[in-house]
Amino acid sequence: MSIGSVLDLLRPDFPDVTISKIRFLEAEGLIRPERTPSGYRRFSVADVERLRFVLTAQRDQYLPLKVIKEQLEAIDSGAATLGVREARARAHSVRPGAPESGRGTPDAEPAVGASERGVRPVAAPRRLGVVPSEISPDDLRFDHEIRVTRADLLDQAGIEEKFLGDLIRANLITPGPAGYFDADAVTLAKTARAMAEFGLEARHLRAFKLAADREAALVAQIVAPIAKSRDAGARARAEETVRELAALSLTLHTCLVKSSVRGSLGG
């Protein structure tokens, strides 16, 4: 089937998935569709099920692509199995905000079906908690191919034009030169919408923006000498260092906020 047909199959369960996203997952080695003599992608049912598994793990368990890829490699080597029916059932039944019973423990229900031949099933992905280093640098890779129009941003984030305008004026979201937004803008808008339900307006969120800018400036200051090096691969090393430091910074920030909130509640 074509990539458009794959998109039609996935969209009911994953409304945010795009052709660019599927191409990105292919570039990362998570799926390997066949190519026609003319170079067009041809996806199989197995490719679609792998995509369902990847998208479900990202959406519901917040797993980095590195971990998902390791699970798929275990499946490919025969050390684990990915049952088509079980994977689809999990994709339909597990949603954000669902009860957490059974998740994050060694006895959690497998995310994939166990084979009758007795091979080891892949353990259910665990939802991330707040511990050092659990935000992966892979989570901070940018997908430059994903471009979201203003209309799509409003639709995917479930916000009104006025609210988006407030976010832009507060410098929380910035459109690109051509007027497009990136995938993070959708996530940010959804988060801001949720915080607005607690009475926090866009102007209140400026404090988060200023704190993020200060953290980014500190990371840039540390990485600058690496980026300026004339050694081969200096830029790649600098980008990797940025991702690692940013991931640690986010984890540290989360722990500090958790500690401060607990203190303010007298816990």
N, C-alpha and C positions, 0 to 999 in steps of 0.2 A: 504494500500500500504506500501511497505518497505521504509526504510530511504533512500535507494539508489534511489528509484523512486521519492521521494520527492525532493531529490537533483537535479534530472534531470528536474523536473518541475520548480524549482526556479532559476537554473543557468542562463537561458537566461536573466533574469532581475537582478539577483544578482550574478555576476561572482565570487565574493570572498567568497560566502557561502561555508562552509565545513560541513562534518558530525560532526566534533568536535563542531562546532558552534551550530548546531541543538541540540546536546546533552547538551551543556552548557545552552541553552535557556530552555530545559526541566528541568534541574537541578534547574534553577532559578524559576521554576513554571509558566513560560509563556505559555507552551503547555503541554498537558497531554495525549500523545498517549496511546492507549490500548496496553496491552501485551498479547502475545500468551501464552499458557500453558508452552511452552519451553523457555519463557522469551524474545522473539523477539518483537520489537516495530511494531505496526501496526497503520499507520496514516490514518485519514479520510480526506475528502475534507475540512471539517471545520478546521482541524489542519493545513492544508496547507495555508488556508486563514488567520489564525491567524499568521502564520509565515510571510506571505507577509506583514501583517500590522506591525508586529514588525520590520522587516528588513527595510521597507520603512520609518518608523518613525526614526530609527537609522541613515539610510543613508541620508535622505533628510532633517530631522529636528533636528538631533543630540540630540534626547531626551535620557535621562538616562533610564535604564531598570526599575527603580522604578516608574517613571511616566507612562511608557508604561504598566506596570503591573497594575497600578491603573485604567487605561482606560479599560483594558481587564476585570478587576474585575467588573467594572461598566456594561460592556456588559453581563457578566455572571449573574449578579444580576437582569438583566432586566431593569436597569436604562438607558441603552443605547443599541444601536444595531450596529452590524457590517454587513453591506450589502456585500454579496460576490461580486456582480458585481461592486458596487461602490469602494470597497477596491482594486479590481483588476484594475479598470480604473485609480484610483489614483496612483497605483504602476507603471502603464505604462506611465502616463502623467506627473508626477512630477519628475523632475530630477534636480540635482545640477546645479545651474546657470540659472534656469528658472526664468521668471519674478516673482517678489515678490508681485505683487498686490494681495491684499486680505489676505496675510499671516500676522500673528503677531498682528492682531487686533481682537476685540471682535466680529466683524461681518464676520470673515473669514469663507470661505466655509467649512462645516464639512468634516472631514477626513473619515467619515463613513456615510452610508445611514440612513436616518431617517425612522423609522418604521411608517407604516400607522396607527398603534394603538396610535400614539402620544407620544411615549416614547422619552426621551431626547437623541439627537445624541451626540456623543463625539465630542468636539470642535477640530478644526484642530490644530495639534501641532504647536507651535510657534518656529521659528528659534531663537536661542539664541542670545541675544545682549550682550553688555558689561556692566554688572551691578554686584555689589557685590554678591558673593555666588552663581552665576548661573552655575558654573562648579561643578557638583555634585560629592561627594565622590564615588558614585557608578560607575562613569565613570573611576575611577582609580583602579578598581578591575582587577586582572590579570587572564587571562584564560590560565592556564598552559597546557591545553590539546592541544591548537592550536600550531602546529609545521609546519613551512613553509620551503620547500626545497629551495635551491639556485635557481634552475630553475623556480620554482613557483614564487619566489620573483621577479626575473627578468621579468617574464611574467605579473604578477599582477601589478607591479609598472611601467611597460613600460620603463625600463631602460636597458642600455647595461652593459655587464660584466665589462668594464673599469670603468664606472661610479660607479658601486657597489664597485669595488675595491678601488676607491677614498674615498668613504664613510667609508669603513672599516678601511682604513689607517688613516683617520682623527678621528677614534674612535667614529664616529657618530652612526654606526651600528656594533653590535658585535654578531657573531654567537655563538650558544651554543656549549658545548663540543662535541656533535655529529654532528655539522655542520648545525643544523637547526636554523631557525630564528623564532621570534614570530610575532604576528599580527601587533604589533606596528612598527616593522621594515618595513613592507609594507607601512604603512601610512607615516613613516618618509621618505622613499625613494621617494614616490610620491611627498611629499612636497619639498624635495630637488630638484627633477627634475623640478618642477614648478618654484622654485627660480633660478634655473640655466638659465631659459629663460630670467632672468633679469641680467644675467652676474655674478651671485654669484656662485662660485665654492665651492667644498667640503671644501677646506681649509679656505674659508671665513666663513663657518658655524661653525668653531671651537669656535667662540666667544659665540654662542648660547649654545654650549655644556658646556663650562666653566661656564657660568652663571647658567645653570641648575644644574651642579655639586655643585656649592656653595649653591644654594637654598636647594638641597637635603641634604647637610651636615648640614645645619641649622635645618632642620626638624628632622634629625636623632639625633642631639644633644638634642633637646627638648623631643623626645620620648624615648631616652635611659633609663632614670630612670623608666619609666613605663614597658619597656620590661624586665628590670632586676629584677622586683618585683617577689617575690615567690608566690604571690596570685594566686588563680585559675582564669583562664581566662585572665591573664596579657598579654599574647601574642596577644590574640584577640583584647583586648583594645588598645594595641600598634599599631596593624595593622589598626584599625579603626581610631585612632588618626592621623596616617601617611596619610591616605586617606583624612581626613578632612583638615589637614594643607596643604597638597599638592594642594587640590582643591582651597583653599583660596589663596595660593601662585600663582597659575596659573591665577586666576582672577585678583589679584593685578598686576601681571606682564603685563597682557593684558592692563589693565587700564593705567599703567605707560608708556607702549610703545605708546599707542594711544595718550596720553597727549604729549609725547615728539615729536611724528610725527606732531601733530597739531601745536606745537610750532615752529618746524622747517619750517613749511609751512606758518607761520605767521598768523595762525588761532586763 
